[in-house]
């Protein structure tokens, strides 16, 4: 899913929402909701994260920037980090 965000006087393509894949992760206690997506988008805009960063598909860059905003609790953050680490090692 491509996410578009309206900024002050501009339209910005944020990129592919990697949160869609997060929703299918096995073992998550709470799946990311629209509220987490909106919080994440606000953070991306506030930090001036370039859309190209979100399009990066290499395994080394598999963690989206500020991914903690997409997850509701620390246990899910640790699970996501472990799964990403294991995916990088498998490559």
Residue, then its C-alpha position, 0 to 999 in steps of 0.5 A: x500500500x502506498x501512503x500519501x500525506x498532505x503536508x503544509x502546501x505540499x503532497x508527499x509520498x511517504x512510500x510503501x507502508x511496511x506496517x502491512x507486513x507487520x500485521x501478519x507477523x506471528x506472535x504479536x500481542x497487538x497488531x498495528x492499527x490505524x492510530x499507530x500508522x498515523x503516529x508513525x507518519x507524523x514522526x516520519x514527517x517531523x524527522x524529514x525521513x526521505x521516501x527513498x528510505x522507506x522504499x529500501x528493500x535490502x535485508x540490511x535495511x529491513x527495519x523501517x525507520x522509527x518502527x517502534x511507533x508502529x508497535x504497541x508494546x515492548x515485547x512486540x518491538x523485541x520480537x520484531x527486532x529478533x525476526x529481522x535479525x534472523x532474516x538478515x542472518x539467513x541471507 
